[in-house]
Amino acid sequence: MTVTAPLPTPEQSVMAVAATPRCRFCGAALTHTLVDLGMSPLCESFLGADQLDTMEPFYPLHVRVCPSCLLVQLPAYVAPESIFREYAYFSAYSDSWVEHSRRYVEAISARLGLGPASHVVELASNDGYLLQHFVAAGIPALGIEPAWNVAEAARARGVETLTEFFGLEMARQLVADGRAADLVIGNNVLAQVPDLNDFVAGIAHLLKPDGVATLEFPHVVRLVEDGLFDTIYHEHFSYFSAGTIRRIADAHGLRFFDVDELPTHGGSLRVYLARRDGPARETSPALASLLAREAAGGYDRLDGYTGFAARVERVKRDLLGFLIQAREKGQRAVGYGAPGKGNTLLNYCGIRTDLLEFTVDRNPYKHGRFTPGTHIPIFPPEHLTAERPDLVLILPWNLRTEISAQLADVTRWGGRLVVAIPHLEVLAP
């Protein structure tokens, strides 16, 4: 399928949402709904006790599919500056994610032959969880992270970090300063960019002629087929298939030549991009296979995006029924974690302290705060041992293996661990 509408200007890409929103990549009118999750607050806007009686802004979580380029997307109801200048997510608090990043650094360094003369740039580098491994290996690395609080954590790890939003203008300045990149990394950031064309154009400009960019993001096919609706929130503006990534890359002079399918976030893609005017790169068998499977599933047309809303409604009914039944039996249910995805789940299902008394999180930034919209209090993990609840709902279900090991004591006192997504499941001790 080809893009039939002209690419929008940067101004059009970030304009306030119109009555009929338009695709942020190709400009086509968005007339097809994937799912409407109602109104929800920003998923990382945790509240202090003094904010509980103040008005919270809620915005639609109405996800649409572009009929032209098939980009799945939310309109940009809120400017990035309102979301990402101070951010509550710190990657380094997930041991498994830090290890995932360490293995990536080791593999990509070997694949590209990176060394002391190379230059690596990570976009949305968070707290230095990944770039710290390049620094330790003596490979020059630069982080670009708009959130000042997490950027400070990266600098404390010895990672040079610029507190800016990335785009074509910044890429031009970096290249002018002699900082073109052998490797550009963007893990779970492409989805968080409202001006998609400016961002991808910046990547193309920042790369050296023989450079490579790798981008990781949840695969929209896994979102649809497994009902992973809690990965939908206002900070995630776009949801990608391999086919859509190929169209976006082509529009900006990039070649999409390889892909890794990853288990992270319920099923993610790591895509490999290079400049079309650089060395020739053949399409890998892995990418050819993935594109063929997407086409067979209908994801190269609108057919593949039907039936998702029914799966979402089933998750809601199952979870509410389980928690209501537990409450009627006199059982106490609490949460583990306070991730953005958890707040989509809690708000869509209308779960508050009558069904989930509190949640706990390893991130000290969230302690003493309350979840947005549902106002569930957040405590340190030690609070679980003090309260000894009957049920613990693991909100970051994508880390269920890591978290289940951390919560071994819960099963020893007779408690049970539960996940709601992709389907309701009480985990075996």
Steps between C-alpha positions, in 0.01 A plus 500: 500500500634844415452825687236690303494827695786752520709506815370763746710794603644502857235758592223270380647204691468670840185704440213472746273207426229583249152349481639245252866450594760436233785254483823634646702323230309527171230757578200282408173540693471252789156347464557144630492425876717227651367545856353774717609467865309807613657785696820460699764721667864508394638168617815635669333798672521363855344718767620627834263491797443875463371448143227245570226761527604692189370455148680242286497537123367195315544447127350250252675168441345453158737307275461514123655327200603701195322354195789609276828411675349282778676685780311433826493819705359733762466871431748719689263639760789624716830656391813293577630783717208440736583130532872444475677793670465327838432130473429227754643206304857391575615203290775389737248379760428197280785250535382302198487814281854599597616149413309512170687822421839359601455206261397738222810718550724195486335364184473826304857603586625174353270518198600855404861483622454792739800626692672810642476682164126441467215722614172372643191718560193382690174688465288514816791349693315514833726444803800360312389139550631407151774747414684419825605173333655685203679735740638203693626351171681823403264579211407873482130547565257789523153491649215732401230506768241778543406413861737690728452271802590177322778673303664589832498132594676421169770759562558350843580174317761678289286526187520832313139610454335794325164603644320569173231367267648340189407594146648607169624837628693338784641235265632773272672668794660176618632423151633856469681444829667185366275261693343293222420151622619153410204371700174672595288322760135564580346257748130554568513860379367492143151440638535810718570747219206707372699657214602168351633635171731753667637232735573243228647769273731587790617140529574485127703822522690400814625169361837476331474366143578148624325542837215292637198589711319248718156574638304285745126526558206272578372321190144610424416149381567367850294785649202410281517120511578472872271783616785701656291815531681627810794596278271771362539833675539865406881487514485237223389689194564221242498119476703337224499199272805404295312603185432849632862539610612413148276772355626758750864406437456521122348849529814626677775340294557208733511130424336257745723195454476277809286428804515311829179378663533547877294379798513837677174688572295202390669487159721770347696565184856623472532647151825578321511804272776643281532784251399410146800693365736290713638149444253255345319281755284205405166437666554229760302172493363592845349824366363337185334234717347755738358712218348189344341396832355848550347487154357152566339634819339792318726768651583645159135608482227592748377141533762411761387769742146374567388316812739674739234686699322174590823356646548816705148481644556137601810590704303771681212270588727219618715722722209686658315177563805346667568799727133541596474133589820523709362801687174319570703215651676748730833472316736797470640582156791738434722580205867459419651777289376837384584495127332710235330191358353428843331838507330435166368171639382651830325796340333303222371242749407763762708327770555709813583432864174313558643217288877564512607645837848619400791419272876490555789597275881486512532857374537741797373783279150350520491426873240704687325589176173379352412349164343747254124486474451206739691648798643170622786566748853386410736358764848341504504122436557431871141607563384169352669303777352725766144463362512137374213531248318202351542605136769699320413624151822539300440811290825483293401152374779510242743457794301220663795258518731753664231626737375154594851415620508822704164414658576146612409597858142575394432137416668387824234679708226362277456796267448461127650691208270604216536652153211637295664527157508340250235309698412455865737250660578402858869406491616167638716526816 
